[in-house]
Amino acid sequence: MTQEPTISHGKISESLKRFPLQLLKFYPKSFVLKNGLIYGLIRNPEGKKLVVLGEKAAVLADPFKGITFHDASTLKVCDLTLENTQCLMDLFPFTKPIPLLRKWTTIGTGDRLGLATPGHLRAVNKFPVRPVLAQQSVRENIQTGRNFPGMIQDAAWGVFLENYQKGYGADGDHLKTFQEIKAALDAGVSMVTLDLSEKLNPKAFEFSKETLDLQFREAVDAEEMKVLSHLFLEKEFHLKGPQGECRIQFDEEELKRNVLLYQKAIDFTEEAYEFIDSQTGHRPTIDFEISIDETPFPTTPENHLFFVIQVTQRGVQLDSLAPRFVGEFQKAIDYIGDLQAFREQYLKHSLIAQHYGNYKISIHSGSDKFSVFPEIGRLSKDGFHLKTAGTSWLEAMRLIAEIAPPLYRQMHEYALSVFKDAAKLYHVTTDLEKIPDVHRLKDQELVALLDEVDSRQLLHITYGYLLNAKTPEGADLFKNRFFHVLTQFEEEYWSLLERHIEKHLISLGVEKGEEP
């Protein structure tokens, strides 16, 4: 890694004051000397800006687009646009997302607001892990009014602000169509999470024996059955690792049900894999994750093993796979279920992954699952990929409760009014009756709502409604005030995020310190 020369932040700050910037904040970590010019981030009343400082000829020749000011030296002030983001990645390659899953234990930190990256980085920088900072689904982007290019843009500038040079990922999460995959790839993601929920046939495990046989005969010919029998029947899969061992067998009925459950999903996985290869021209530039967790029942080890053997037979190389675990992985709250059953099932999933490609097990809806984190960390021999998404949003709401109680009360009340509609998009067991009346709570008592199960879920799933709420005249009801607080108190926000993500990693058994 090339170490840039050190510069005097004090002198730079004084130099900037000579220009008409209305300087509100100076971000010292971001200031670096490159090719004879000084680059760094500031904030003025319009928001964050890139500044380029140096000799007039060099500043004018610099590729960043901005407004120039002249004094003893020349200053260029640049908006954080997509065009300037590309310049940033060209000049500072560490700001460009890269594939990570094969080499590192990873945590997807999902930033719905585009403001959380510094806080996330301050946490992960203490551990031998790597962050997937840009991680959004199409559904999330629709609700927040963002898109994949903007998602990566926000992450890149956050990386630059913190001068984080260890590498980060960008995940096009829960992609379901070639069109969605292409949009994410065109934006520059380093990871694709393929969501197979619409290609699965869960009814295969509800069919009567008669219906099962009929459906199977229509779907699979005799030659295909010979191959399937050779792969799965009359054999025992004995999987053994440092954490334990398991034995898996298939009978004919179970084999048929798995075929009907996954047939279309396997075809689509192969097609998507080939499509990604055709779009990138170089497969290793993209981490490839499969999500089979969106089913009405847990993914059994037999389901997992059948699926991975089938896709491997077709030449698909997985980097991670997300099963649906036994128990409940609901949004923003701890695990609900039998810990021993989870432990036994997770071990089997982990052993399958180790024996059939050594890919990562990916834990979706992974935020705040503190009761199972120790087992995940212990049983994941070569690491794991944990996905969190709502954490940055809920910590933002925690800040609102602390700093702007009247705004929090208004947002809370609105969330209650739209909860029924929001709950159609998520599986939650929220009991609104258990949430205290916010108008009967003192200001200092509001923040405690962010530690309660029902109020956490209320706020978690209504984020899109809150960000898009309008007055009768069409003005933003909460959004401007919400972002104003986050901007004015960004260091406090980042500290909340740092503490919360650090708590996750410690609970997962990741020891602080640099990688070996």
RODO-2510 file (C-alpha; in nm, 4 decimals, decimal comma):
residues 516
     n   res          X          Y          Z
     1     m     0,0000     0,0000     0,0000
     2     t     0,1463     0,3366    -0,0989
     3     q     0,1753     0,5769     0,1932
     4     e     0,1106     0,9360     0,0938
     5     p     0,3346     1,2041     0,2455
     6     t     0,2138     1,3583     0,5683
     7     i     0,0648     1,7047     0,5591
     8     s    -0,0084     1,9673     0,8224
     9     h    -0,3806     1,9719     0,8840
    10     g    -0,3479     2,2906     1,0842
    11     k    -0,1839     2,4754     0,7974
    12     i    -0,4410     2,3480     0,5490
    13     s    -0,7260     2,4568     0,7729
    14     e    -0,5761     2,8047     0,7977
    15     s    -0,5232     2,8160     0,4198
    16     l    -0,8858     2,7276     0,3555
    17     k    -1,0051     3,0109     0,5759
    18     r    -0,8588     3,2581     0,3273
    19     f    -1,1171     3,1532     0,0702
    20     p    -1,4921     3,2403     0,0707
    21     l    -1,6022     2,8899     0,1733
    22     q    -1,8256     2,9456     0,4782
    23     l    -1,6330     2,6534     0,6244
    24     l    -1,8431     2,4639     0,8793
    25     k    -1,6339     2,1524     0,9210
    26     f    -1,2963     2,0161     0,8198
    27     y    -1,2428     1,6355     0,7945
    28     p    -0,8728     1,5846     0,8766
    29     k    -0,8456     1,2127     0,7900
    30     s    -0,9504     1,2805     0,4329
    31     f    -0,6745     1,5293     0,3541
    32     v    -0,3934     1,3754     0,1493
    33     l    -0,1179     1,4941    -0,0799
    34     k    -0,1310     1,3390    -0,4252
    35     n     0,0597     1,4400    -0,7394
    36     g     0,1542     1,7707    -0,5795
    37     l    -0,2046     1,8639    -0,4876
    38     i    -0,3903     1,8498    -0,1581
    39     y    -0,7281     1,6759    -0,1608
    40     g    -0,9807     1,6564     0,1210
    41     l    -1,3399     1,6933     0,2362
    42     i    -1,5053     1,9863     0,4079
    43     r    -1,8613     2,0839     0,4880
    44     n    -2,0173     2,4208     0,4105
    45     p    -2,3843     2,5282     0,4293
    46     e    -2,4554     2,3367     0,1062
    47     g    -2,3166     2,0089     0,2395
    48     k    -1,9966     1,8091     0,2005
    49     k    -1,7543     1,9218    -0,0705
    50     l    -1,4233     1,8021    -0,2093
    51     v    -1,1532     2,0667    -0,2106
    52     v    -0,8384     2,0577    -0,4247
    53     l    -0,5609     2,2958    -0,3205
    54     g    -0,2306     2,3753    -0,4943
    55     e    -0,0590     2,5679    -0,7710
    56     k    -0,2953     2,7247    -1,0232
    57     a    -0,1859     2,5270    -1,3297
    58     a    -0,2036     2,1919    -1,1479
    59     v    -0,5440     2,2636    -0,9940
    60     l    -0,6923     2,3735    -1,3264
    61     a    -0,5553     2,0600    -1,4963
    62     d    -0,7013     1,8336    -1,2270
    63     p    -0,9949     1,6216    -1,3606
    64     f    -1,2415     1,6998    -1,0805
    65     k    -1,5181     1,9409    -1,1822
    66     g    -1,5729     2,2397    -0,9535
    67     i    -1,5505     2,6114    -0,8896
    68     t    -1,2052     2,7660    -0,8530
    69     f    -1,0876     3,0441    -0,6245
    70     h    -0,7496     3,2147    -0,6436
    71     d    -0,5250     3,3499    -0,3698
    72     a    -0,1550     3,2802    -0,3098
    73     s    -0,2598     2,9330    -0,4258
    74     t    -0,5653     2,8055    -0,6117
    75     l    -0,8600     2,6197    -0,4575
    76     k    -1,1184     2,4134    -0,6409
    77     v    -1,4451     2,3289    -0,4620
    78     c    -1,6256     2,0261    -0,6051
    79     d    -1,9682     1,8720    -0,5519
    80     l    -1,9781     1,5004    -0,4711
    81     t    -2,1373     1,4098    -0,8053
    82     l    -2,1279     1,0785    -0,9895
    83     e    -1,8768     1,2260    -1,2351
    84     n    -1,6497     1,3362    -0,9523
    85     t    -1,6979     1,0017    -0,7795
    86     q    -1,5498     0,8296    -1,0848
    87     c    -1,2543     1,0701    -1,0702
    88     l    -1,2163     0,9851    -0,7016
    89     m    -1,2025     0,6110    -0,7727
    90     d    -0,9503     0,6637    -1,0541
    91     l    -0,7201     0,8757    -0,8395
    92     f    -0,7722     0,6869    -0,5132
    93     p    -0,8439     0,3208    -0,6036
    94     f    -0,9149     0,2282    -0,2405
    95     t    -1,2495     0,4111    -0,2769
    96     k    -1,3697     0,1579    -0,5368
    97     p    -1,5541    -0,1541    -0,4147
    98     i    -1,3835    -0,4919    -0,4540
    99     p    -1,4841    -0,8596    -0,4018
   100     l    -1,4144    -0,9742    -0,0452
   101     l    -1,6014    -1,2897     0,0477
   102     r    -1,3417    -1,5512    -0,0427
   103     k    -1,0669    -1,3954     0,1635
   104     w    -1,2290    -1,2272     0,4612
   105     t    -1,4933    -1,2574     0,7275
   106     t    -1,7347    -0,9880     0,6163
   107     i    -2,0188    -0,7786     0,7527
   108     g    -2,2729    -0,6048     0,5329
   109     t    -2,3636    -0,2829     0,7069
   110     g    -2,6370    -0,1555     0,4765
   111     d    -2,6737     0,2238     0,4785
   112     r    -3,0268     0,3300     0,3855
   113     l    -2,9513     0,6994     0,4355
   114     g    -2,6123     0,7417     0,2673
   115     l    -2,4635     0,8942     0,5837
   116     a    -2,3504     0,5989     0,7949
   117     t    -2,0233     0,4853     0,6364
   118     p    -1,7805     0,6686     0,8707
   119     g    -1,9459     0,5123     1,1762
   120     h    -1,9393     0,1674     1,0222
   121     l    -1,5741     0,2028     0,9256
   122     r    -1,4703     0,3177     1,2714
   123     a    -1,6109    -0,0064     1,4079
   124     v    -1,4794    -0,2560     1,1510
   125     n    -1,1371    -0,0896     1,1439
   126     k    -1,0746    -0,2367     1,4902
   127     f    -1,1223    -0,5962     1,3706
   128     p    -0,9759    -0,8337     1,1079
   129     v    -1,2954    -0,8171     0,9002
   130     r    -1,4006    -0,6318     0,5871
   131     p    -1,7197    -0,4296     0,5362
   132     v    -1,9743    -0,4440     0,2557
   133     l    -2,0713    -0,0810     0,2974
   134     a    -2,3049    -0,0345     0,0022
   135     q    -2,5763    -0,2963     0,0408
   136     q    -2,9255    -0,2202    -0,0794
   137     s    -3,2060    -0,4054    -0,2507
   138     v    -3,4313    -0,2671    -0,5216
   139     r    -3,7136    -0,2564    -0,2656
   140     e    -3,5028    -0,0515    -0,0232
   141     n    -3,3938     0,1898    -0,2958
   142     i    -3,7546     0,2452    -0,4016
   143     q    -3,8521     0,3288    -0,0446
   144     t    -3,5586     0,5649     0,0141
   145     g    -3,5560     0,7236    -0,3328
   146     r    -3,2008     0,6090    -0,3953
   147     n    -3,0384     0,3920    -0,6646
   148     f    -2,7331     0,1691    -0,7063
   149     p    -2,4993     0,4413    -0,8422
   150     g    -2,5921     0,6712    -0,5549
   151     m    -2,5469     0,3891    -0,3047
   152     i    -2,1873     0,3335    -0,4195
   153     q    -2,1225     0,7063    -0,4506
   154     d    -2,2148     0,7641    -0,0848
   155     a    -1,9983     0,4726     0,0291
   156     a    -1,6963     0,5857    -0,1756
   157     w    -1,6941     0,9360    -0,0261
   158     g    -1,7368     0,7911     0,3229
   159     v    -1,4354     0,5680     0,2613
   160     f    -1,2389     0,8711     0,1447
   161     l    -1,3518     1,0743     0,4468
   162     e    -1,2103     0,8087     0,6799
   163     n    -0,9099     0,7320     0,4554
   164     y    -0,9989     0,3613     0,4867
   165     q    -0,7655     0,1729     0,2526
   166     k    -0,8271    -0,1932     0,3434
   167     g    -1,1006    -0,2568     0,0865
   168     y    -1,4797    -0,2602     0,0981
   169     g    -1,7601    -0,4265    -0,0935
   170     a    -2,0816    -0,3130    -0,2629
   171     d    -2,3749    -0,5536    -0,2807
   172     g    -2,6705    -0,5434    -0,5162
   173     d    -2,8909    -0,7179    -0,2610
   174     h    -3,1907    -0,9434    -0,3294
   175     l    -3,1804    -0,9093    -0,7079
   176     k    -3,4511    -1,1081    -0,8865
   177     t    -3,4236    -1,0267    -1,2579
   178     f    -3,1553    -0,9814    -1,5236
   179     q    -3,2613    -0,6180    -1,5500
   180     e    -3,1923    -0,5634    -1,1786
   181     i    -2,8610    -0,7486    -1,2018
   182     k    -2,7509    -0,5369    -1,4981
   183     a    -2,8435    -0,2130    -1,3212
   184     a    -2,6359    -0,3143    -1,0196
   185     l    -2,3384    -0,4276    -1,2303
   186     d    -2,3471    -0,1103    -1,4391
   187     a    -2,3311     0,0914    -1,1177
   188     g    -2,0146    -0,0908    -1,0126
   189     v    -2,1194    -0,3375    -0,7420
   190     s    -1,8621    -0,5954    -0,6388
   191     m    -2,1233    -0,8434    -0,5161
   192     v    -2,4536    -0,9785    -0,6438
   193     t    -2,7044    -1,1446    -0,4129
   194     l    -2,9430    -1,3486    -0,6260
   195     d    -3,2843    -1,3839    -0,4625
   196     l    -3,4505    -1,7080    -0,5723
   197     s    -3,7735    -1,6605    -0,3799
   198     e    -3,9845    -1,6221    -0,6942
   199     k    -3,8261    -1,9296    -0,8548
   200     l    -3,8907    -2,1683    -0,5659
   201     n    -4,1892    -2,4015    -0,5379
   202     p    -4,2519    -2,4473    -0,1634
   203     k    -4,5727    -2,6392    -0,2349
   204     a    -4,3513    -2,9341    -0,3291
   205     f    -4,3288    -3,0125     0,0411
   206     e    -4,7073    -2,9986     0,0805
   207     f    -4,8021    -3,2332    -0,2056
   208     s    -4,9603    -3,5660    -0,1278
   209     k    -4,7571    -3,8664    -0,2395
   210     e    -4,9851    -3,9109    -0,5399
   211     t    -4,9602    -3,5467    -0,6484
   212     l    -4,5848    -3,5505    -0,5895
   213     d    -4,5342    -3,8484    -0,8193
   214     l    -4,7547    -3,6945    -1,0883
   215     q    -4,5782    -3,3581    -1,0780
   216     f    -4,2382    -3,5251    -1,0788
   217     r    -4,3138    -3,7401    -1,3843
   218     e    -4,4196    -3,4263    -1,5718
   219     a    -4,1026    -3,2411    -1,4733
   220     v    -3,8286    -3,5064    -1,4964
   221     d    -3,7678    -3,7679    -1,7655
   222     a    -3,6137    -4,1109    -1,7155
   223     e    -3,2593    -4,0069    -1,8116
   224     e    -3,2622    -3,7155    -1,5685
   225     m    -3,3897    -3,9485    -1,2966
   226     k    -3,0956    -4,1826    -1,3547
   227     v    -2,8533    -3,8978    -1,3008
   228     l    -3,0355    -3,7794    -0,9887
   229     s    -3,0461    -4,1313    -0,8482
   230     h    -2,6744    -4,1700    -0,9075
   231     l    -2,6005    -3,8419    -0,7301
   232     f    -2,8270    -3,8766    -0,4282
   233     l    -2,9813    -4,2192    -0,3648
   234     e    -2,8357    -4,5152    -0,1779
   235     k    -2,5437    -4,3180    -0,0432
   236     e    -2,4504    -4,1387     0,2743
   237     f    -2,2940    -3,7949     0,2750
   238     h    -2,0547    -3,7927     0,5694
   239     l    -1,9311    -3,4407     0,6364
   240     k    -1,6678    -3,3803     0,9005
   241     g    -1,4805    -3,0727     1,0207
   242     p    -1,3076    -2,9257     1,3260
   243     q    -1,6425    -2,8189     1,4709
   244     g    -1,8153    -3,1556     1,4379
   245     e    -1,9689    -3,3888     1,1808
   246     c    -2,2991    -3,4878     1,0267
   247     r    -2,4460    -3,7564     0,8018
   248     i    -2,7103    -3,6859     0,5386
   249     q    -2,9116    -3,9313     0,3287
   250     f    -3,1926    -3,8939     0,0749
   251     d    -3,4812    -4,1290     0,0120
   252     e    -3,6679    -4,1189    -0,3178
   253     e    -3,9593    -3,9131    -0,1887
   254     e    -3,7347    -3,6471    -0,0371
   255     l    -3,5304    -3,6328    -0,3562
   256     k    -3,8433    -3,5722    -0,5634
   257     r    -3,9623    -3,2953    -0,3330
   258     n    -3,6248    -3,1204    -0,3541
   259     v    -3,6247    -3,1461    -0,7319
   260     l    -3,9658    -2,9799    -0,7554
   261     l    -3,8746    -2,7193    -0,4928
   262     y    -3,5544    -2,6089    -0,6661
   263     q    -3,5825    -2,7009    -1,0335
   264     k    -3,6606    -2,3520    -1,1675
   265     a    -3,4308    -2,1886    -0,9125
   266     i    -3,1344    -2,3994    -1,0250
   267     d    -3,1994    -2,3153    -1,3898
   268     f    -3,2221    -1,9453    -1,3055
   269     t    -2,9049    -1,9575    -1,0958
   270     e    -2,7096    -2,1025    -1,3884
   271     e    -2,8533    -1,8438    -1,6273
   272     a    -2,7807    -1,5554    -1,3893
   273     y    -2,4264    -1,6783    -1,3300
   274     e    -2,3611    -1,6896    -1,7037
   275     f    -2,5249    -1,3490    -1,7485
   276     i    -2,2971    -1,1940    -1,4848
   277     d    -1,9969    -1,3500    -1,6558
   278     s    -2,1054    -1,2068    -1,9905
   279     q    -2,1586    -0,8629    -1,8404
   280     t    -1,8301    -0,8442    -1,6501
   281     g    -1,6052    -1,0395    -1,8817
   282     h    -1,4123    -1,1582    -1,5768
   283     r    -1,6049    -1,3555    -1,3167
   284     p    -1,3664    -1,3099    -1,0161
   285     t    -1,4483    -0,9384    -1,0049
   286     i    -1,7910    -1,0200    -0,8559
   287     d    -1,8817    -1,2015    -0,5328
   288     f    -2,1816    -1,4264    -0,6044
   289     e    -2,4310    -1,4983    -0,3260
   290     i    -2,7471    -1,7070    -0,3401
   291     s    -3,0440    -1,6286    -0,1178
   292     i    -3,2806    -1,9187    -0,0530
   293     d    -3,3998    -1,7828     0,2806
   294     e    -3,7300    -1,6377     0,1566
   295     t    -3,9343    -1,9559     0,2082
   296     p    -4,2219    -2,0395     0,4448
   297     f    -4,0122    -2,3109     0,6131
   298     p    -3,6493    -2,3486     0,7235
   299     t    -3,3889    -2,4643     0,4741
   300     t    -3,2972    -2,8131     0,5911
   301     p    -2,9431    -2,9447     0,5470
   302     e    -3,0905    -3,1809     0,2853
   303     n    -3,2348    -2,8836     0,0940
   304     h    -2,9027    -2,7027     0,1101
   305     l    -2,6968    -3,0041     0,0058
   306     f    -2,9259    -3,0887    -0,2851
   307     f    -2,9202    -2,7329    -0,4154
   308     v    -2,5447    -2,6830    -0,3944
   309     i    -2,4604    -3,0176    -0,5559
   310     q    -2,6939    -2,9362    -0,8440
   311     v    -2,5610    -2,5858    -0,9107
   312     t    -2,2013    -2,7041    -0,8734
   313     q    -2,2703    -2,9723    -1,1362
   314     r    -2,3592    -2,6868    -1,3711
   315     g    -2,0336    -2,5024    -1,3136
   316     v    -2,1663    -2,2363    -1,0767
   317     q    -1,9174    -2,1194    -0,8136
   318     l    -2,0782    -1,9746    -0,5025
   319     d    -1,9083    -1,7272    -0,2727
   320     s    -2,1866    -1,7311    -0,0128
   321     l    -2,5297    -1,8798     0,0435
   322     a    -2,8113    -1,7636     0,2719
   323     p    -3,0405    -2,0411     0,3984
   324     r    -3,3469    -1,9815     0,6094
   325     f    -3,2513    -2,0981     0,9559
   326     v    -3,4682    -2,2772     1,2065
   327     g    -3,6413    -2,0306     1,4367
   328     e    -3,7185    -1,6671     1,3610
   329     f    -3,4736    -1,4135     1,2170
   330     q    -3,7058    -1,1156     1,2351
   331     k    -3,5982    -0,7611     1,1596
   332     a    -3,3991    -0,5635     1,4184
   333     i    -3,4534    -0,7961     1,7165
   334     d    -3,2829    -1,0970     1,8728
   335     y    -3,3289    -1,4561     1,7579
   336     i    -3,6583    -1,6220     1,8467
   337     g    -3,6385    -1,9986     1,8790
   338     d    -3,4596    -2,3036     2,0172
   339     l    -3,0882    -2,2254     2,0512
   340     q    -2,9883    -2,5919     2,0519
   341     a    -3,1844    -2,6574     1,7320
   342     f    -3,0174    -2,3563     1,5692
   343     r    -2,6733    -2,4725     1,6803
   344     e    -2,7248    -2,8210     1,5361
   345     q    -2,8625    -2,6912     1,2063
   346     y    -2,6009    -2,4191     1,1616
   347     l    -2,3221    -2,6747     1,2096
   348     k    -2,4618    -2,8836     0,9248
   349     h    -2,4993    -2,5825     0,6955
   350     s    -2,1432    -2,4805     0,7761
   351     l    -2,0062    -2,8286     0,7022
   352     i    -2,1873    -2,8426     0,3680
   353     a    -2,0398    -2,5070     0,2713
   354     q    -1,6896    -2,6187     0,3678
   355     h    -1,7098    -2,9434     0,1686
   356     y    -1,8758    -2,8103    -0,1477
   357     g    -1,6732    -2,5062    -0,2440
   358     n    -1,5755    -2,3567     0,0919
   359     y    -1,8165    -2,0677     0,0463
   360     k    -1,9499    -1,8520     0,3280
   361     i    -2,2783    -1,9009     0,5075
   362     s    -2,4597    -1,5678     0,4856
   363     i    -2,6840    -1,4611     0,7717
   364     h    -2,9648    -1,2368     0,6477
   365     s    -3,1634    -1,0104     0,8821
   366     g    -2,8527    -1,0497     1,0951
   367     s    -2,8697    -0,7356     1,3058
   368     d    -2,9127    -0,7786     1,6798
   369     k    -2,9160    -1,1617     1,6864
   370     f    -2,6941    -1,1578     1,9928
   371     s    -2,8116    -1,4873     2,1423
   372     v    -2,6917    -1,6882     1,8400
   373     f    -2,3875    -1,4785     1,7453
   374     p    -2,1443    -1,6763     1,9658
   375     e    -2,2430    -2,0040     1,7964
   376     i    -2,2198    -1,8514     1,4490
   377     g    -1,8703    -1,7273     1,5236
   378     r    -1,7587    -2,0567     1,6789
   379     l    -1,8970    -2,2827     1,4063
   380     s    -1,7912    -2,0737     1,1053
   381     k    -1,4467    -2,2236     1,0455
   382     d    -1,3442    -1,9921     0,7627
   383     g    -1,5595    -1,6959     0,8502
   384     f    -1,9100    -1,5868     0,7645
   385     h    -2,1003    -1,3049     0,5986
   386     l    -2,3421    -1,1206     0,8264
   387     k    -2,5981    -0,8864     0,6739
   388     t    -2,7435    -0,5972     0,8684
   389     a    -2,9563    -0,3291     0,7060
   390     g    -3,1849    -0,1530     0,9503
   391     t    -2,9165    -0,0847     1,2103
   392     s    -2,8065     0,2469     1,0616
   393     w    -3,1687     0,3618     1,0370
   394     l    -3,2585     0,2640     1,3935
   395     e    -2,9473     0,4285     1,5330
   396     a    -3,0482     0,7399     1,3408
   397     m    -3,3866     0,7254     1,5121
   398     r    -3,2078     0,6822     1,8445
   399     l    -3,0247     1,0068     1,7740
   400     i    -3,3531     1,1800     1,6862
   401     a    -3,5029     1,0618     2,0172
   402     e    -3,2028     1,2012     2,2052
   403     i    -3,1578     1,5301     2,0184
   404     a    -3,5030     1,6200     1,8844
   405     p    -3,7769     1,4653     2,1025
   406     p    -4,0668     1,6579     1,9390
   407     l    -3,9631     1,5312     1,5945
   408     y    -3,9273     1,1782     1,7279
   409     r    -4,2795     1,1882     1,8740
   410     q    -4,4233     1,3008     1,5408
   411     m    -4,2390     1,0303     1,3486
   412     h    -4,3397     0,7651     1,6006
   413     e    -4,7069     0,8590     1,5744
   414     y    -4,6912     0,8540     1,1968
   415     a    -4,5224     0,5129     1,2047
   416     l    -4,8132     0,3784     1,4077
   417     s    -5,0585     0,5107     1,1485
   418     v    -4,8876     0,3308     0,8577
   419     f    -4,7711     0,0181     1,0379
   420     k    -5,0469    -0,2025     0,8986
   421     d    -4,9441    -0,1280     0,5402
   422     a    -4,5718    -0,1543     0,6134
   423     a    -4,6183    -0,4926     0,7799
   424     k    -4,7342    -0,6396     0,4485
   425     l    -4,3730    -0,6193     0,3287
   426     y    -4,2087    -0,7864     0,6283
   427     h    -4,2571    -1,0834     0,8567
   428     v    -4,2768    -0,9375     1,2071
   429     t    -4,4703    -1,0232     1,5228
   430     t    -4,4940    -0,6674     1,6536
   431     d    -4,7529    -0,6058     1,9261
   432     l    -4,8481    -0,2387     1,9077
   433     e    -5,0343    -0,2674     2,2383
   434     k    -4,7025    -0,3151     2,4175
   435     i    -4,5619     0,0159     2,2935
   436     p    -4,6057     0,3012     2,5441
   437     d    -4,7871     0,6184     2,4451
   438     v    -4,5041     0,8531     2,3514
   439     h    -4,7005     1,1557     2,4699
   440     r    -4,6976     1,0155     2,8216
   441     l    -4,3208     0,9678     2,8223
   442     k    -4,0714     1,2304     2,9281
   443     d    -3,8172     1,3437     2,6691
   444     q    -3,5369     1,1499     2,8364
   445     e    -3,7486     0,8335     2,8333
   446     l    -3,8011     0,8249     2,4556
   447     v    -3,4612     0,6779     2,3700
   448     a    -3,5448     0,3632     2,5687
   449     l    -3,8014     0,2782     2,2998
   450     l    -3,5088     0,1980     2,0708
   451     d    -3,4185    -0,0900     2,3020
   452     e    -3,7648    -0,2476     2,3086
   453     v    -3,8639    -0,5220     2,0655
   454     d    -4,2014    -0,3892     1,9496
   455     s    -4,1044    -0,0250     1,9081
   456     r    -3,7822    -0,1236     1,7262
   457     q    -3,9807    -0,3230     1,4727
   458     l    -4,2392    -0,0471     1,4395
   459     l    -3,9693     0,2014     1,3397
   460     h    -3,7655    -0,0462     1,1383
   461     i    -4,0287    -0,1429     0,8840
   462     t    -4,1851     0,2025     0,8418
   463     y    -3,8661     0,3816     0,7326
   464     g    -3,9833     0,4265     0,3737
   465     y    -4,3144     0,5760     0,4813
   466     l    -4,1409     0,8152     0,7195
   467     l    -3,8869     0,9330     0,4634
   468     n    -4,1564     0,9847     0,1989
   469     a    -4,4278     1,1383     0,4159
   470     k    -4,5691     1,4657     0,2766
   471     t    -4,7758     1,7544     0,4058
   472     p    -5,1095     1,8278     0,2308
   473     e    -4,9184     2,0887     0,0277
   474     g    -4,6669     1,8274    -0,0912
   475     a    -4,3683     1,9292     0,1213
   476     d    -4,1582     1,6743     0,3097
   477     l    -4,3171     1,6082     0,6467
   478     f    -4,0094     1,4738     0,8281
   479     k    -3,7248     1,4205     0,5829
   480     n    -3,5639     1,7658     0,5862
   481     r    -3,5736     1,7998     0,9638
   482     f    -3,4532     1,4412     1,0047
   483     f    -3,1484     1,4885     0,7813
   484     h    -3,0749     1,8279     0,9349
   485     v    -3,0365     1,6661     1,2776
   486     l    -2,8196     1,3854     1,1394
   487     t    -2,5961     1,6349     0,9606
   488     q    -2,5617     1,8702     1,2559
   489     f    -2,4868     1,5834     1,4930
   490     e    -2,3062     1,3480     1,2553
   491     e    -2,0241     1,2691     1,4993
   492     e    -2,2794     1,1589     1,7581
   493     y    -2,4535     0,9490     1,4925
   494     w    -2,1279     0,7862     1,3871
   495     s    -2,0442     0,7097     1,7498
   496     l    -2,3782     0,5317     1,7939
   497     l    -2,3124     0,3231     1,4833
   498     e    -1,9555     0,2469     1,5847
   499     r    -2,0685     0,1188     1,9228
   500     h    -2,3505    -0,0918     1,7801
   501     i    -2,1500    -0,2619     1,5027
   502     e    -1,8613    -0,3195     1,7422
   503     k    -2,1055    -0,4928     1,9774
   504     h    -2,2057    -0,7250     1,6917
   505     l    -1,8494    -0,8221     1,6077
   506     i    -1,7486    -0,8809     1,9689
   507     s    -2,0556    -1,0991     2,0236
   508     l    -1,9615    -1,2972     1,7116
   509     g    -1,6288    -1,3755     1,8742
   510     v    -1,4166    -1,1656     1,6400
   511     e    -1,1115    -1,0504     1,8322
   512     k    -0,9942    -0,6938     1,8004
   513     g    -0,6720    -0,6299     1,6170
   514     e    -0,5195    -0,6345     1,2704
   515     e    -0,5285    -0,9388     1,0464
   516     p    -0,2334    -1,1833     1,0770
***
